[in-house]
Amino acid sequence: MIGRLLIAVLLGWGASALAVEVPPPEELRAAAIQAPDLSFPAAPSPLTETAVPGMALFKPDGPGPFPALVLFHQCGGLGQRGRTNLSMLDWARRAVEKGYVVLLIDALNQRGVDSVCFGPRNGLVFARGVRDAFQAARHLRALPYVDARRVGLAGWSWGAMVGLLASRASWAEALAEGEGFRAVVSMYPGCFTIRPRFTSAFDIAGPDVTVPLLVLMGGQDTETPADDCLPPLEAARAAGAPVDWHLFPDATHCWDCRQLDGHSRTTVRGSQVTYHHDRSVTEESAQRMFGFLGEAMR
């Protein structure tokens, strides 16, 4: 049992320390049932050029068994204020082309939520999202054409923070249902300390990473700054965790979001951000993601 934990992780400079907070397992489990479980699709859908983003299962041609990926969206889900999340369909297509079965999650729609960009809605908190990811992995492992030994998770922004948490032993021990993930990819996550109103504070990033983790970040990201993530990632790797990362110096938050190119907004932390779609960074991040997954899930 990990329980409430304050882990002092010595960093590489002097006697500085990074305090990592972990809520008790029973608190995480209670938080994870504030919203009902998702209903996952049982049969694959065609991944056509006219497909509309939504909760869906996609697979390559053939009987398999194939490796599989859970894809977890940003805080706006698969469609927000008339903007369909084309980027998540793009990632699903890439994954299927690489030979993966894909479960594209929609954590919002079934719960009557349009966005968690400004905080939890209808019980959709981070612990619920982490349990969603683990339940999606369990669903994939039950499919006859999935190689149950090779199931990974890739998340973006809010989903990337779910990925950071799911890669940690403290959260997996409390919330995993069966086997966890073979590997995790997190694109432009926030490495914040979350202070819920009614439960313990916790850090998104921590040293207790137990599965191969790749974190991709943008140097011009003012919504989830890379500078917040580098110290805990460096500390985790120094402690022996299987963590790697890459910084794209000129990339903003949501560099892959072609539907949000030029979109500006104020974030929950009060910062003003403008998204810029960068095709070359998107393609390089795809190469890094699938190269990493190919090695980690071999």
Backbone as a ProteinNet text record, in pm:
[ID]
protein_1_A
[PRIMARY]
MIGRLLIAVLLGWGASALAVEVPPPEELRAAAIQAPDLSFPAAPSPLTETAVPGMALFKPDGPGPFPALVLFHQCGGLGQRGRTNLSMLDWARRAVEKGYVVLLIDALNQRGVDSVCFGPRNGLVFARGVRDAFQAARHLRALPYVDARRVGLAGWSWGAMVGLLASRASWAEALAEGEGFRAVVSMYPGCFTIRPRFTSAFDIAGPDVTVPLLVLMGGQDTETPADDCLPPLEAARAAGAPVDWHLFPDATHCWDCRQLDGHSRTTVRGSQVTYHHDRSVTEESAQRMFGFLGEAMR
[TERTIARY]
85.4	0	88.6	55.3	135.4	75.9	-58.5	-120.8	-79	-103.7	-59.7	91.6	154.2	300.1	359.5	464.6	542.1	681.7	712.3	838.4	936.3	1048.1	1151.1	1245.7	1246.5	1331.7	1443.9	1566.8	1678.6	1706.7	1717.3	1745.1	1894.4	1931.9	2073	2142.9	2070.5	2138.8	2135.4	2252.4	2265.8	2177.5	2115.6	2029.9	1883.6	1850.2	1710.3	1631.9	1503.5	1419.1	1285.3	1224.9	1093.9	996.3	898	800.3	691.5	670.4	572.1	460.7	341.8	228.4	147.3	108.2	27.3	-89.1	-213.7	-327.4	-333	-399.7	-416.8	-493.1	-464.5	-534.1	-685.9	-734.8	-880.6	-941.4	-864.9	-913.8	-917	-815	-813.1	-929.3	-954.1	-1063.7	-1199	-1215.5	-1341.4	-1360.8	-1252.4	-1261.1	-1294.4	-1244.9	-1262.3	-1403.9	-1489.6	-1627.5	-1726.5	-1675.2	-1765.4	-1847.2	-1794.6	-1867.7	-1880	-1985.9	-2006.1	-1901.5	-1885.3	-1795.1	-1841.9	-1746.3	-1778.1	-1825.1	-1905	-1944.6	-1860	-1774.3	-1681.8	-1742.9	-1706.7	-1760.6	-1708.9	-1795.1	-1758.9	-1705.3	-1747.1	-1709.4	-1632.7	-1538	-1462.4	-1550.1	-1511.1	-1576.6	-1483.9	-1540.4	-1454.4	-1390.7	-1263.9	-1191.8	-1180.8	-1292.1	-1299.5	-1254.2	-1239.4	-1200.7	-1310.3	-1433.6	-1545.7	-1586.7	-1506.3	-1539.2	-1545.9	-1637.9	-1654.9	-1594.9	-1517.7	-1456.9	-1560.6	-1538.5	-1625.9	-1563.6	-1619.3	-1571	-1579.2	-1466	-1465.5	-1349	-1368.3	-1266.9	-1228.5	-1098.1	-1048.7	-943.1	-932	-832.2	-774.7	-652.8	-598.7	-671.4	-651.9	-707.7	-636.6	-710.5	-650.2	-693.1	-656.5	-702	-618.6	-498.2	-411.9	-339.7	-292.2	-312.8	-224.1	-280.8	-212.9	-182.6	-77	-63.7	-177.6	-202.5	-317.3	-279.6	-354.4	-333.3	-466	-465.8	-572.5	-528.9	-612.5	-583.7	-674.4	-613.1	-688.5	-673.9	-787.1	-797.6	-758	-759.1	-733.9	-858.2	-848.5	-954.8	-1088.4	-1087.3	-1212	-1277.9	-1221.9	-1282	-1264.5	-1358.7	-1349.3	-1426.6	-1483.5	-1551.6	-1593.8	-1555.6	-1585.6	-1630.3	-1750.6	-1803	-1795.5	-1840.3	-1846.3	-1716.5	-1607.1	-1479.1	-1458.8	-1479	-1454.1	-1304.1	-1266.6	-1126	-1062.4	-1029.2	-973.1	-838	-764.3	-629.8	-634.7	-735.4	-741.3	-774.4	-854.1	-876.6	-748.4	-671.6	-542.6	-452.1	-448.1	-363.6	-415.6	-546.4	-602.3	-561.7	-567.9	-528.1	-381	-296.3	-153.6	-131.7	-199.1	-179.4	-225.8	-340.1	-389	-294.4	-244.2	-147.8	-20.4	15	133.7	105.2	-20.5	-53.1	-111.1	-165.1	-223.3	-375.2	-434.4	-576.5	-587.6	-687.3	-701.6	-837.5	-835.7	-959	-949.7	-1024.9	-1029.7	-1134.5	-1088.4	-1177.4	-1249.2	-1372	-1441.9	-1490.4	-1415	-1446.6	-1556.3	-1596.6	-1687.5	-1832.7	-1855.8	-1989.7	-2089.8	-2052.4	-2146.9	-2181.6	-2100.2	-2123.3	-2182.8	-2225.1	-2287.3	-2193.5	-2066.5	-1964.4	-1912.1	-1900	-1844.6	-1696.9	-1646.6	-1507.2	-1469.2	-1341.7	-1286.2	-1166	-1164.9	-1052.4	-1045.4	-1158.3	-1160.7	-1192.9	-1163.1	-1182.5	-1280.2	-1293.7	-1379.9	-1525.5	-1594.1	-1738.1	-1802.9	-1917	-1996.9	-1913.8	-1821.1	-1741.3	-1623.9	-1598.9	-1485.9	-1359.2	-1294.1	-1169.9	-1056	-933.2	-819.7	-823.3	-863.4	-869.3	-969	-1079.7	-1177.4	-1115.4	-1040.7	-975.5	-874	-797.1	-699.6	-770.3	-878.2	-952.7	-1012.5	-1060.2	-1108.7	-1001.1	-878.2	-768.7	-742.4	-738.4	-713.7	-830.3	-953.1	-1066.3	-1066.4	-1020.8	-1008.7	-905.2	-794.7	-693.1	-749.9	-827.7	-889.9	-984.6	-1060.1	-1151.6	-1074.4	-963	-883.5	-827.8	-780.1	-719.9	-820.1	-945.9	-1048.3	-1082.6	-1032.4	-1065.6	-975.9	-1031.5	-954.4	-841.5	-849	-745.8	-641.4	-642.2	-543.8	-443.5	-316	-210.4	-214.6	-264.7	-287.7	-159.7	-44.2	83	130.6	67.7	118.2	4.9	-28.9	-130.7	-67.1	-70.5	-11.6	-115.5	-70.8	-156.7	-85.3	-158.2	-106.6	-210	-164	-255.8	-202	-294.3	-262.1	-320.2	-238.5	-280.7	-348.3	-480.8	-548.1	-524.4	-536.9	-509.2	-363.9	-273.4	-131.4	-106.3	-181.1	-168.5	-224.7	-333.7	-383.3	-273.3	-200.4	-92.6	20.1	59.9	164.6	122.7	-2.2	-51.2	-60.5	-107.8	-123.2	10.4	117.4	249.9	311.8	249.4	306.6	252	341.4	302.8	193.6	202.3	105.9	-36.1	-51.5	-184	-229.1	-136.8	-173.1	-217.1	-149	-186.3	-327.5	-367	-500.4	-609.6	-576.8	-682.9	-679.3	-567.5	-561	-655.8	-713.8	-801.5	-734.3	-658.7	-577.3	-443.7	-388.5	-257.4	-265.2	-157.2	-153	-108.4	-31.4	12.7	156.2	187	323.2	410.1	349.6	422.1	321.9	371.5	286.3	357.3	280.8	329.1	240.8	304.7	231.2	278.6	185.9	219.9	165	250.4	228	141.3	187.4	112.9	141.2	56.9	86.1	143.5	250.4	311.3	284.3	157.1	111.4	91.9	75.4	17.6	-131	-214.6	-359.9	-409.1	-490.1	-542.8	-696	-754.8	-901.2	-962.2	-1088.9	-1156.1	-1178.3	-1206.7	-1250.3	-1158.9	-1049.1	-957.5	-814.2	-721.1	-581.6	-522	-422.9	-346.8	-260	-227.1	-137.8	-62.7	53.5	136	109.9	97.4	75.5	197.9	315.6	439.1	506.4	560.9	627.6	737.7	814.8	930.5	898.8	777.1	745.6	692.5	754.2	715.9	772.4	687.6	731	718.1	661.2	653.4	725.1	778.2	844.6	753	805.9	728.3	804.4	737.5	792.3	706.3	770.1	699.3	750	658	691.2	631.6	714.7	675.1	714.6	647.5	675.7	745.3	851.2	925.9	850.6	748.7	667.4	528.8	516.3	388.9	371.3	278.5	252	131.8	67.8	-45.8	0.7	85.5	146	297.1	365.2	506.8	596.1	687.5	783.1	870.6	895.4	979.9	920.5	788.7	726.8	753.4	773.8	787.7	932	1026.2	1164.7	1219.3	1200.1	1254.8	1200.7	1067.9	1022.5	1064	1072.7	1116.2	1262.9	1344.8	1486.7	1504.5	1424.7	1432.1	1391.4	1285.9	1241.3	1349.4	1409.7	1513.2	1634.4	1669.5	1781.7	1754.8	1626.8	1589.9	1578.1	1605.9	1604.6	1477.9	1383.4	1258.1	1283.4	1207.4	1225.2	1158.5	1213.5	1152.6	1242.1	1180.1	1252.2	1163.5	1223	1144.8	1216.1	1139.9	1195.9	1123.7	1200	1145.3	1154.4	1041.9	1039	1045.6	1159	1181.1	1077.8	1027.5	939.8	792.1	758.9	620.4	538.4	413.5	318.1	239.8	153.5	58.9	-27	-64.9	-157.3	-101.1	28.7	92.2	32.2	-36.3	-95	-239.7	-296.4	-441	-470.8	-484.4	-506.6	-639.4	-735.4	-865.4	-859.1	-746.2	-733.4	-621.8	-574.7	-465.2	-506	-429.5	-457.8	-559.1	-613.2	-714.1	-648.4	-706.9	-655.7	-759.5	-711.4	-802.1	-724.7	-800.2	-741.7	-755.9	-648.8	-649.8	-702.3	-719.5	-766.2	-668	-542.2	-441.6	-428.1	-510.7	-511.4	-414.2	-342.8	-248.4	-320.7	-272.7	-328.3	-246.3	-312.8	-242	-299.7	-213.4	-254.2	-192.3	-273.8	-226.8	-181.6	-73.8	-24.1	2	-74.5	-53.2	80.5	161.6	293	302.7	292.4	289.1	419.6	532.5	660.7	681.4	642.8	654.5	558.7	439.3	343.2	399.5	460.2	516.2	634.8	719.6	832	784.6	681.6	629.7	570.4	509.1	457.7	571.9	679.5	794.3	852.5	865.1	920.2	826	696.7	598.7	601.9	591.6	582.4	717.4	827	956.5	973.2	931.7	936.7	846.7	723.5	630.7	679.3	737.6	788.8	896.2	981.5	1085.6	1028	943.2	893.1	798.3	725.4	623.9	666	796.4	845.4	814.9
-118.9	0	123.4	216.6	336.8	442.6	453.9	551.3	692.4	783.9	921.3	924.5	981.5	971	1104.6	1140.9	1258.1	1208	1200.6	1143.7	1257.5	1256.9	1357.4	1302.3	1364.7	1318.9	1420.1	1381.1	1472.4	1494.9	1619.6	1654	1674.2	1709.1	1715	1840.6	1934.4	2055.5	2066	2067.6	2088.1	1996.1	2053.4	1974.4	2002.7	2057.5	2084.8	1955.8	1965.3	1846.2	1880.8	1783.2	1798.1	1713.3	1775.5	1702	1648.1	1517.9	1453.2	1398.1	1448.8	1407.6	1301	1198.3	1088.8	1066	1078.9	1051.9	904.8	873.3	733	655.7	525.9	446.9	451	445.7	446.7	579.2	685.7	816	821.4	766.1	760	676	562.6	476	543.8	616.9	688.6	798.3	868.9	975.3	917.5	797.1	737.1	690.9	684.8	640.8	756.2	879.4	995.2	1003.5	947.3	940.5	794	758	617	568.8	435.9	376.2	407.6	409.3	426.4	293.9	304.1	188.1	188.8	88.8	84.7	8	44.4	-25.9	-168.4	-259	-400.3	-436.4	-363.2	-396.5	-281.2	-312.5	-205.5	-123.9	0.6	90.3	115.7	146.6	182.7	319.5	330.9	456.4	525.4	585.4	646.2	791.6	851.4	992.1	1082.7	1035.5	1117.3	1081	1000.1	960.9	1084.1	1079.8	1189	1144.7	1232.1	1190.9	1149.5	1037.7	985.8	860.2	813.9	689.1	578.4	513	413.7	318.5	200.8	97.4	80.5	82.8	66.9	-43.4	-114.5	-219.9	-229.5	-282	-310.5	-429.4	-448.2	-565.5	-690.8	-800.3	-926.8	-973.4	-1098.4	-1157.8	-1121.2	-1067.2	-1036.8	-1161.1	-1164	-1058.3	-936.5	-818.9	-691.9	-628.2	-546.7	-459.3	-358.6	-296.8	-206.9	-80.1	26.2	155.3	214.1	264.9	353	495.3	570.9	710.7	798.7	891.5	973.7	1121.4	1185.9	1320.1	1431.3	1553.9	1674.7	1711.2	1823.2	1857.9	1888.2	1921.3	1950	1828	1711.1	1589.3	1576.9	1512.1	1488.2	1590.2	1688.2	1795.9	1901.9	2027.1	2134.9	2258.3	2307.9	2430.9	2430	2318.1	2308.7	2269.6	2256.7	2217.2	2067.5	1988.2	1845.2	1822.4	1727.4	1704.6	1616.3	1679.4	1606.2	1545.9	1610.1	1560.7	1420.6	1391.4	1258.5	1150.7	1185.9	1091.6	1071.9	1180.1	1168.6	1069.2	1078.3	986.9	843.9	826.9	692.4	633.2	713.5	664	624.3	708.3	673.9	540.9	524.3	403.7	279.3	286.5	171.7	139.9	243.3	221.9	154.8	179.7	117.6	-23	-68.4	-203.3	-217.5	-109	-113.1	-116.7	-193.6	-176.1	-51.8	31.5	158.8	165.4	202.1	239	388.4	465.8	610.9	642.2	689	717.5	850.9	856.8	983.4	980.2	1046.5	1042.5	1140.8	1228.6	1337.3	1309.7	1267.3	1268.5	1186.6	1064	978.2	1035.2	1129.6	1187.8	1327.4	1369.8	1500.3	1616.1	1598.7	1701	1750.4	1883.3	1934.8	1969.2	1988.5	2026.1	2011.8	1974	1980.6	2076.1	2168.7	2263	2358.2	2379.2	2469.8	2396.8	2267.8	2190.3	2076.5	1991	1872.3	1910	1822	1836.9	1701.1	1699	1576.3	1457.1	1485.1	1377	1332.5	1399.5	1361.8	1429.4	1361.3	1406.6	1320.7	1353.9	1279	1131.3	1100.9	959.7	883.8	946.3	883.9	860.7	959.9	944.9	832.7	818.6	710.7	575.7	566	439.3	413	516.3	498.6	434	485.7	433.8	286.4	251.1	111.9	21.4	70.4	-10.1	-27.4	75.7	63.9	-42.3	-47.3	-150.1	-289.4	-303.6	-432.6	-473.1	-376.3	-403.6	-452.1	-385.6	-425.3	-566.4	-598.5	-730.1	-844.5	-815.9	-919.9	-946.9	-865	-882.5	-989.9	-1078.5	-1192.4	-1154	-1036.6	-995.1	-901.9	-886.4	-802.3	-890.5	-854.9	-919.2	-859.9	-936.6	-884.7	-841.6	-887.2	-849	-712.5	-657.5	-533.5	-431.5	-369.5	-264.2	-139.5	-29.6	96.3	205.9	319.1	436.5	558.2	636.7	765.3	871.8	981.6	1088.3	1224.8	1319.5	1455.1	1554.3	1643.6	1748.3	1685.7	1696.8	1634.4	1483.7	1423.1	1280.5	1246.4	1341.8	1320.5	1319.1	1401	1399.3	1269.2	1220.3	1087.1	984.3	997.9	905.6	910.3	1031.2	1042.6	973.1	992.5	929.9	778.3	731.3	587.7	515.3	587.7	525.6	507.3	563.6	562.7	446.8	383.4	267.5	301.4	418.9	455.1	463.4	515.2	526.5	394	320.5	191.3	92.2	91.1	-0.8	26.7	153.1	188.3	169.4	191.5	206	106	36.8	-56.6	-173.5	-220.5	-336.7	-445.3	-531.6	-628.4	-566.5	-614.5	-567.8	-422.4	-347.1	-208	-195	-88.9	-62.1	-107.8	-146.4	-185.3	-61.3	48.8	173.4	288	409.8	529.8	642.1	713.9	835.1	951.5	1060.7	1179.9	1299.9	1363.1	1481.4	1606.6	1701.6	1831.6	1821.7	1742.3	1734.4	1854.9	1875.9	1969.7	1893.9	1943.6	1877.9	1963.5	1974	2061.2	1984.4	2059.9	2006.3	2038.9	1937.4	1954.7	1959.6	2058.5	2075.1	2072.9	1952.7	1942.2	2002.1	2039	2102.8	2006.1	1879.3	1788.9	1668.1	1661.5	1548.9	1600.3	1510.3	1547.8	1605.4	1691.8	1742	1630	1641	1542.9	1606.6	1549.1	1593.3	1504	1566.2	1488.9	1402.7	1459.8	1387.1	1342.8	1221.5	1170.3	1073.4	1029.7	944.8	796.9	755.9	612.8	556.7	597.8	548.1	407	313.5	174	116.2	190.6	143.7	244.7	203.2	298	415.5	535.3	659	754.5	805.6	908.7	1033.2	1147.2	1274	1369.1	1423.6	1517.4	1652.8	1758.9	1890.7	2000.6	2114.4	2229.3	2340.4	2395.8	2502.7	2633.9	2654.1	2775.8	2750.6	2643.6	2606.6	2687.5	2782.8	2864.5	2814.1	2708.3	2650	2540.6	2451.8	2348.5	2355	2449.4	2475.7	2355.1	2334.3	2224.6	2242.4	2367	2392	2331.3	2313.2	2248.9	2099.2	2040.5	1895.4	1848.3	1930.4	1882.4	1840.8	1919	1874.1	1738.9	1714.7	1581.7	1469.8	1497.5	1393.3	1359.1	1462.4	1439.7	1363.5	1398	1328.6	1183	1157.4	1019.4	937.4	995.3	919.6	897.1	998	982.3	871.8	849.9	744.1	608.3	602.1	474.7	444.8	540.6	516.6	515.8	436	426.2	542.9	662	785.4	847.7	893.5	968.5	1084.5	1186.2	1301.6	1372.1	1458.6	1541.2	1674.7	1781.4	1916.9	1968.3	2010.3	2078.5	2228.9	2293.3	2430	2532.7	2520.3	2623.7	2586.1	2473.8	2425.6	2484.9	2519.5	2565	2444.2	2470.5	2368.3	2327.8	2202.4	2152.2	2170	2140.5	2161.2	2073.7	1964.8	1873.8	1907.6	2008.1	2034.8	2123	2061	2141.4	2215.1	2165.5	2232.2	2356.5	2375.4	2489	2584.6	2575.9	2662.2	2809.5	2886.9	3028.1	3058.6	2955.2	2975.9	3029.2	3131.4	3189.7	3174.9	3156.6	3151.1	3177.6	3199	3213.7	3081.7	3033	2902.6	2913.8	2797.9	2793.5	2862.4	2869.4	2936	3084.3	3134.5	3275.9	3318.6	3226.1	3262.4	3269.3	3357	3369	3281.4	3195.2	3104.3	3115	3092.7	3080.8	2953.8	2870.9	2744	2764.1	2697.5	2700.9	2558.1	2516.5	2383.2	2380.3	2280.6	2267.6	2127.1	2120.9	1990.7	1913.9	1983.9	1913.7	1858.9	1935.3	1886.2	1769.5	1778.5	1668.6	1540.8	1551.6	1432.4	1378.2	1467.4	1419.4	1356.9	1415.3	1356.8	1219	1200.6	1067.7	968.5	1011.6	922.1	881.8	979.4	949.3	858.7	886.3	805.9	660.5	637.1	499.1	427.9	503.1	441	394.2	478.1	443.2	323.4	326	216.8	85.5	95.1	-25	-92.8	-12.3	-68.2	-118.7	-36.5	-69.3	-188.4	-207.7	-314.1	-427.9	-439.6	-544	-680.4
0	0	0	-88.9	-94.6	-1.2	2.7	90.9	57.7	149.2	128.1	140.2	37.3	28.9	-7.4	62.5	23.3	-8.4	-139.3	-182.5	-207.3	-137.4	-163.9	-267.6	-385.3	-493.5	-511.6	-480.8	-496.5	-643.6	-681.4	-819.2	-838.7	-958.8	-991.8	-945.5	-883.1	-840.6	-688.2	-629	-485.2	-405	-301.5	-212.1	-236.3	-357.1	-387	-388.5	-361.3	-364.5	-425.9	-491.5	-552.1	-472.1	-412	-332.2	-423.7	-419.7	-505.2	-417.9	-438.7	-357.9	-429.3	-355.2	-406.8	-311.1	-357.6	-268.4	-228.6	-119.6	-79.4	-187.8	-203.6	-305.6	-292.3	-168.6	-151.4	-196.5	-184.3	-230.1	-382.5	-447.3	-593.2	-644.8	-581.3	-625.9	-607.6	-498.9	-476.6	-580.7	-613.5	-714.2	-851.3	-878.7	-1010.8	-1038.7	-938.9	-962.1	-949.6	-953.9	-952.3	-1080.8	-1188.9	-1316.2	-1355.6	-1428	-1465.2	-1564.1	-1570.2	-1667.9	-1809.6	-1901.6	-2042.7	-2101.5	-2206.9	-2286.1	-2412.6	-2429.2	-2541.7	-2659.1	-2782.7	-2899.8	-2907.3	-2949.2	-2958.9	-3095.9	-3199.5	-3336.9	-3400.1	-3488.4	-3555.6	-3649.2	-3667.4	-3761.7	-3880.1	-3997.4	-4111.3	-4088	-4121	-4102	-4237.6	-4280.1	-4412.9	-4407.7	-4525.2	-4533.3	-4478.7	-4478.8	-4430.8	-4288	-4219.2	-4081.5	-3991.6	-3895.6	-3799.2	-3666.3	-3599.7	-3472.1	-3368.8	-3306.5	-3202.9	-3145.1	-3032	-2972.8	-3077.1	-3105.2	-3211.4	-3195.3	-3255.2	-3261.2	-3407.5	-3436.2	-3572.7	-3573.7	-3686.3	-3694.6	-3835.4	-3847.8	-3980.4	-4043.4	-4172.7	-4238.3	-4188	-4179.8	-4141.7	-4005.1	-3970.4	-3844.2	-3723.2	-3743.7	-3630.2	-3580.8	-3457.4	-3356.3	-3380.1	-3354.1	-3372	-3236.7	-3230	-3112.3	-3112.6	-2998.4	-2987.9	-2912.3	-2942.5	-2877.7	-2831.7	-2709.7	-2662.2	-2694.1	-2765.2	-2796	-2710.8	-2635.5	-2539.7	-2576.6	-2597.4	-2652.6	-2555.7	-2608.3	-2529.9	-2446	-2373	-2277.5	-2343.7	-2473.5	-2543.4	-2604.2	-2580.7	-2633.4	-2784.1	-2847.7	-2992.1	-3073.2	-3007.3	-3077.9	-2979.3	-3004.9	-2911	-2988.1	-2953.5	-3012.3	-3165.1	-3222.2	-3366.9	-3433.9	-3357.5	-3417.5	-3394.5	-3497.3	-3482.9	-3469.9	-3387	-3354.9	-3462.7	-3574.2	-3687.1	-3652.8	-3562.7	-3531.3	-3471.7	-3390.3	-3329.4	-3433.4	-3533.7	-3643.2	-3723.6	-3741.2	-3810	-3737.6	-3603.3	-3525.9	-3535.7	-3536.9	-3552.2	-3686.8	-3792.2	-3924.2	-3926.2	-3869.3	-3864.8	-3792.4	-3679.4	-3599.7	-3674.8	-3739.9	-3815.4	-3930.4	-3998.2	-4106.1	-4055.9	-3929.4	-3870.2	-3816.4	-3828.9	-3788.4	-3649.3	-3592.2	-3458.3	-3465.6	-3376.1	-3345.1	-3257.9	-3283.2	-3213.3	-3145.1	-3017.6	-2947.5	-2920.6	-2998.5	-2982.1	-2876.6	-2763.2	-2649.6	-2669.5	-2625.1	-2602.9	-2457.5	-2370.7	-2227.6	-2190.1	-2283	-2248.9	-2287.5	-2411	-2468.1	-2387.8	-2348.7	-2275.9	-2138.3	-2090.8	-1958	-1965.3	-2084.3	-2099.9	-2074	-2108.9	-2084.5	-2218.8	-2234	-2358.9	-2348.1	-2225.2	-2207.5	-2060.8	-2037.8	-1902.2	-1900.6	-1996.1	-2006.2	-1887.4	-1820.4	-1706.3	-1576.4	-1574.6	-1452.8	-1473.1	-1372.1	-1382.5	-1406.3	-1478.4	-1502.6	-1485.9	-1417.4	-1403.5	-1355.7	-1265.4	-1208	-1291.6	-1403.9	-1489	-1436.2	-1343.9	-1282.1	-1337.1	-1300.7	-1355.2	-1316.8	-1194.3	-1155	-1241.7	-1276.6	-1365.5	-1503.7	-1554	-1683.4	-1683.8	-1575	-1566.4	-1565.6	-1490.5	-1491.6	-1629.6	-1698.1	-1835.7	-1921.9	-1910.7	-1992.9	-1961.7	-1833.7	-1797.3	-1839.7	-1829.2	-1872.7	-2024.8	-2096.9	-2242.1	-2278.9	-2203.2	-2227.8	-2203.5	-2097	-2068.6	-2181.1	-2233.7	-2344.3	-2466.9	-2498.5	-2614.3	-2596.9	-2477.8	-2454.4	-2471.7	-2459.1	-2474.5	-2620.7	-2713.1	-2854.5	-2915.8	-2996.9	-3047.5	-3142.6	-3202.2	-3298.4	-3237.1	-3103.7	-3033.3	-2961.2	-2974.7	-2897.2	-2756.6	-2661	-2525.3	-2456.4	-2504.6	-2442.9	-2488.6	-2594	-2653.9	-2667.1	-2555.9	-2554.5	-2495.2	-2569.9	-2525.9	-2515.9	-2463.2	-2445.4	-2502.8	-2581.5	-2628.8	-2596.7	-2535.5	-2495.5	-2533.9	-2548.7	-2589.9	-2488.5	-2435.5	-2341.8	-2218.8	-2204.3	-2090	-2091	-2208.8	-2221.2	-2196.1	-2225.8	-2196.1	-2045.9	-1972.6	-1826.5	-1769.6	-1827.6	-1791.8	-1814.4	-1927	-1957	-1855.3	-1813.4	-1711.9	-1583.2	-1543.7	-1421	-1436.6	-1551.1	-1572.7	-1577.9	-1609	-1615.2	-1477.4	-1374.7	-1240.4	-1157.6	-1081.4	-1000.6	-900.5	-838.4	-734.6	-789.5	-911.2	-970.8	-1031.7	-1091.9	-1150.3	-1043.5	-930.8	-824	-773.4	-774.5	-725	-829.8	-959.2	-1058.9	-1173.5	-1193.6	-1306.3	-1285.1	-1392.6	-1389.7	-1472.6	-1405.3	-1475.2	-1512.7	-1621	-1665.5	-1709.9	-1689.1	-1731.3	-1874.9	-1902.9	-2039	-2059	-2182.8	-2217.4	-2239.2	-2283.8	-2308.6	-2312.1	-2284.5	-2282.4	-2357.1	-2440.4	-2507	-2462.7	-2417.2	-2372.8	-2453	-2526.5	-2605.7	-2539.2	-2522.3	-2456.9	-2331	-2230.8	-2103.8	-2015.2	-1917.6	-1809.9	-1691.5	-1635.1	-1518.5	-1395.6	-1360.5	-1253.9	-1124.1	-1017.5	-894.8	-896.9	-888.9	-891.5	-747.3	-718.4	-581.8	-586.1	-587.2	-589.5	-462.9	-471.6	-357.7	-242.8	-273.7	-168.2	-148.5	-222.2	-206.8	-197.9	-176.4	-158.2	-286.5	-269.4	-382.7	-439.2	-568.2	-628.8	-744.7	-773.8	-885.4	-1005.6	-1122.8	-1244.4	-1276	-1264.6	-1296.4	-1167.5	-1168.2	-1049.1	-1085.5	-986.5	-1012.3	-1025.8	-988.1	-980.2	-1111.7	-1222.8	-1354.9	-1372	-1411.8	-1421.7	-1561.6	-1656.5	-1795.1	-1882.7	-1997.5	-2087.3	-2120.3	-2101.8	-2117.8	-2208.2	-2311.4	-2398.7	-2386	-2358.2	-2344.3	-2452.6	-2532.6	-2639.5	-2603.8	-2612.1	-2561.9	-2660.7	-2649.9	-2735.5	-2659.4	-2716.6	-2651.2	-2643.7	-2729.7	-2727.5	-2668.1	-2592.7	-2531	-2402.9	-2405.5	-2287	-2207.7	-2255.7	-2183.6	-2087.4	-2135.7	-2050.6	-2073.8	-2009.5	-2040.8	-2014.9	-2108.8	-2094.4	-1970.9	-1932.6	-1814.6	-1687.9	-1684.3	-1568.2	-1566.3	-1684	-1693.6	-1680.9	-1724.6	-1729.1	-1592.8	-1484.4	-1355	-1308.4	-1308.9	-1264	-1358.7	-1489.3	-1581.8	-1558.9	-1538.8	-1511.4	-1380.1	-1279.7	-1151.3	-1165.2	-1244.2	-1263.8	-1333.3	-1437.1	-1507.3	-1417.7	-1336.7	-1244.7	-1143.3	-1111.2	-1017.1	-1084.3	-1215.6	-1286.2	-1363.1	-1369.7	-1441.4	-1592	-1668.4	-1814	-1887	-1869.4	-1919.2	-2026.1	-2134.5	-2237.4	-2280.4	-2338.6	-2382.9	-2496.1	-2564.5	-2670.6	-2669.9	-2691.9	-2697.5	-2840.6	-2895.3	-3024.9	-2996.2	-3020.7	-2969.7	-3015.3	-3138.9	-3194.1	-3189.4	-3130	-3133	-3019.7	-3050.7	-2949.7	-2896.4	-2801.3	-2757.1	-2876.7	-2881.2	-2983.3	-3125.3	-3141	-3271.5	-3380.7	-3342.6	-3440.4	-3473.5	-3408.1	-3418.5	-3538.9	-3654.8	-3775.9	-3770.9	-3693.6	-3682.8	-3593.4	-3520.4	-3428.8	-3469.5	-3591.8	-3635.6	-3624.5	-3546.2	-3526.9	-3417.7	-3354.5	-3249.2	-3122	-3062	-2937.2	-2827.8	-2704.4	-2590.7	-2462.4	-2355.4	-2222.2	-2149.9	-2090.5	-2025.2	-1882.7	-1818.6	-1680.3	-1586.7	-1624.8	-1541.3	-1574	-1667.9	-1699.1	-1806.8	-1867	-1972.9	-2107.5	-2192.8	-2327.2	-2421.8	-2495.4	-2584.9	-2725.7	-2823	-2961.8	-3017.6	-3078.8	-3133.2	-3278.1	-3312.9	-3450.5	-3496.3	-3596.2	-3651.5	-3725.1	-3693	-3754.9	-3814.3	-3944.1	-4011.5	-3993	-4001.7	-3990.8	-3850.1	-3747.3	-3609.8	-3588.5	-3645.6	-3633.3	-3692.2	-3809.6	-3873	-3793.4	-3741.8	-3661.9	-3530.9	-3470.6	-3346.6	-3374.5	-3491.4	-3527.7	-3544.4	-3609.1	-3626.3	-3491.4	-3402.7	-3269.7	-3191.1	-3198.9	-3125.2	-3169.3	-3301.1	-3346.5	-3342.4	-3353.4	-3332.5	-3189	-3095.8	-2954.9	-2923.8	-2974	-2946.3	-3008.2	-3127.2	-3190.6	-3108.4	-3044.2	-2958.5	-2827	-2765.6	-2632.2	-2633.1	-2742.6	-2747.8	-2839	-2863.8	-2951.9	-2893.8
[MASK]
++++++++++++++++++++++++++++++++++++++++++++++++++++++++++++++++++++++++++++++++++++++++++++++++++++++++++++++++++++++++++++++++++++++++++++++++++++++++++++++++++++++++++++++++++++++++++++++++++++++++++++++++++++++++++++++++++++++++++++++++++++++++++++++++++++++++++++++++++++++++++++++++++++++++++

